[in-house]
Amino acid sequence: MSSADRGEGTVVDRLASVLRPVRAGNGFEEALEQILQVVRLDLVPGGHRLPSERELAEMLGISRVTLREVLRVLHEQGLVESRRGRYGGTFVRQRPELPTGAAEAELRRRVETVDLEDTLRFREVLEAGAAGLCAEHGLDDVQARRLRSALAATHDAPLAGYRRQDTMLHLTLVELCGSPSLAARYAAVRAGLNELLDCIPLLVRNLEHSQQQHAALVEAVLDGDADAARATMREHCSGTAALLRGFLA
């Protein structure tokens, strides 16, 4: 049992950018949507435990009965599994890795179910807007530390965990812009985008370029340079879009 499995406080903090109280009347549906986003964003890696039922129910503002119904659906879909014992709970199941040829075929299959260009443009508008807002309004010392810490985590991440830390950096930036509505929409868009990116191999040269852009973006935000923050984010989003189009060409 790893310290990550036992340190649920860290997991709860990580999920705070995605999980929020649901609206009355649609508790089951909205809770299911949000936990699906957590799984699709890989915020809890395969083989690791979700927060306890009590914590999840409190974060979502639903009863534990409703939460158990949500978890039952996820279990039936093969996304989570239950384990008993002292270190038991609900665990995200490992996703099988696809060979290169199968991954490319899966990417094409997934793209058929979404409007790729719409998704990419919407993502760019949301992220560039959030970056500009953060720079314009400024961050306090606690927020600035959060952003720097999220950037540092991408530098320190092993290759297999890079996309998760990349996702967390982007989610953190959007959350810090101060618009819960924007953050919620971005989480949904990013979850869909990750479904596509998961079918693409991690390319070291691309990651090096992304890291340079991440550093420039954080510097622009902390310097209060809204124009540079927006421009850097647009360039960064364009790079991801080009990569996806390249694998689909």
N, C-alpha and C positions, 0 to 999 in steps of 0.2 A: 504494500500500500504506500503510494507516494505521498509526499507532503502536500502536493496539489490536491489530492483526493480528500485529505483531512482538513485542509485550510479553506473551508467553504466561504469564509469571509471574503477572500480574494475573488472567488467565483461570483458571489453576490455583487461585489463592487463592479465587476466586469459586465454583468448583465443589467446593471442599473441604467445603461445607455439605451437599452432596448425594451426591457419590461417596464410597464407602467399600468396603473389601475385601469381596468376596462370599464366601458359604459354599461349602465344598468340596461338589462333587456337582452344584451348579446354577450353575456359573460363567457359562455362556453366557446362560441365561435371566435371571439376576439382573443381569448386566452390561448386557444389552439393556434391561431395565426402567429401570436407573439412567440410562443415556444418553438414553433416551426422555424421562425426567423433565427432564433438562437442556434438551432441545429444547423440550418443552412449557412449561417455566418461562421460556423465552426468556433463559436465563442466558448463552448465546452467541447474539448477534443474527444474523439472517439475513445472509449475505454475509461472516461472520467465521469464523475458523478455530478448530477444536477444538484442544486441546493435542495434542502429538505422540503417536504410538503408544506410545512408551516411557513417557511421563508417564501416559497413560491406563491402560496396563497396570499400572503400579506403583500407581496410586491404587485400582484395582479388585482388585488382587491376582490377576491372571490372566495367562496367556501372551499374547504378541503374536499367536500363531496364533488363539487364541480371540477376541481383540479384533478381528482382521481379519474373522472370521466375523460378528461383531456389526455392524461397519461395512458389510459387504456387504449385510446385511439392510436397514439404514437407507438405503443407496444404492438398493436395489431398491424401497423404499417412497417414494422421491423426497424424503427428508428431508435427505440430505447429498449432496455431490458431491466428487469428487477432482480436484485440480489439480496439474499438474506444474510443475517449475521451481524456481528458488531460493526463492521464497515460496510453494511449493506445500504440499499437505497435504489434510486433510479439512475441508471448509467446510459450514456449515449453509446450506441453501438458503433463499432469500427466500420468505416466504409471500405469495401474492397477496392484495391487499386486496379485500374484498367490498363492493359498494354497500350502502347502508343497508337496503333491503328484503331483499336476499339475506342480509345478516348476521343480521337478525332471524329469517329462516327457518332459517338454519344453527343459531342458538341453540336454536330449538325442536327441531330434529333431534337436536342433541347432548344436550339435556335428556332426551329419550326413552330414552337409554341409561344414565342414572344416576338414583339416588334423590336428588333435589335436597335435600329437607329433611334427610335423613340426613347428606349431605355438609356442609351448612351447620352443623348442630348439632355434628357431630364436629369440624369446624374450630374452632368456638367453644370447645369443651371443651379441645382441644389448646392453642390459643393463649392462652386465659385462664389455663390451668394453667401454661404456660411463663412468662408474664409474672409470675404470682405467685411462682413459684420463683426467678426472677431477682431479684425485689425482696427476698424473704425471705432468700436466701443471700448476696446482695450480689455485686457485680462488682469485680474488681480493676482497677487503673488501665488495663491493656492492654485488658481486656474493655470497660470503660467508653468508652475511645477508639474501639473498634470500633463500638460501638452509636451513639455520637455521629456518627461518620463515615458510617455507613449512613443516619442521619437526614438529615445534611447533603446526601448524594447525592440524596435525594428532592427536596429544595428546589432543587437546582441542575439537575435533570434537565430536558431539553427535553420537550415534551409527548409526542413519539413514543417517548421512552425512559423515560417515567415509570413505566409498569407494571413494567418490569424492575427499577428501583431500589426500587419499593414491595415487590416480591417479595423482593429481597435484604434489605431492612430486617426483614421478617417472618422470613425464614430465619435471619438473624443472631440475632434475639432468641430464637428457639426453640433454636438451637444453643447459646447461652450459658446455657441453663437447666441444662445438665449431664447431660441424658439422651439418649444417642445413639439409643435406641429411639424416644423421642418425636420426635426430629428426623427420623428416617427415615420415620415414619408421616406427619408433617406434610408432608414434601416430596412424598409421594405424593398427599395430599389437595390440596395447593396446586396441583400440576400439573393435577389434574382440574378444580379451580376456575378456573384460568387459561384452560383450554379454553373455558369458558363466558364469562368476562370478556372474552376476545378478540373476542367477537361484539357487545360493547356499546361504544358510542362513549365516549371520555373526555370527561366533562362538567366544565368548569372549576369550577363551583360545588361539585360533589361533591369534586373534588380539593382545593379550598381547605379544605373541612370535614375531609377525611381528614388533611390536613397538621396542622390544629389538634389532632386526636386523636392523631396520631403524636407530636407535641411533648409533649402531656400525658402520654402513655404512657411515653415515655423519661424524662421528669422524675420520674414516680412510681417507675419502676424504680430510677433512680439515687438517689432519696431513700429507698429501702427501704420504700416504702409499698405493701405487697402488696395490700391491699384496693382501693386506688385503681387500681393497675396492672390487677388483674383486672376491675374495673368498667369502666375505660376501654376495655380490649380487648373486653369483651362488647359495649359500645356500638358500637365500631368494626365488629365482625363483623356486628352487627345492621344497620348501615347498608349494608354490602355485600349482605346478604341481601335487604333491602328494595329495593335497586336492581335486582337480578336478578328478583325477583318482579314489580316494576313493568314491566319490559320483556316479561315473559311473560304479563301480565294481558290 
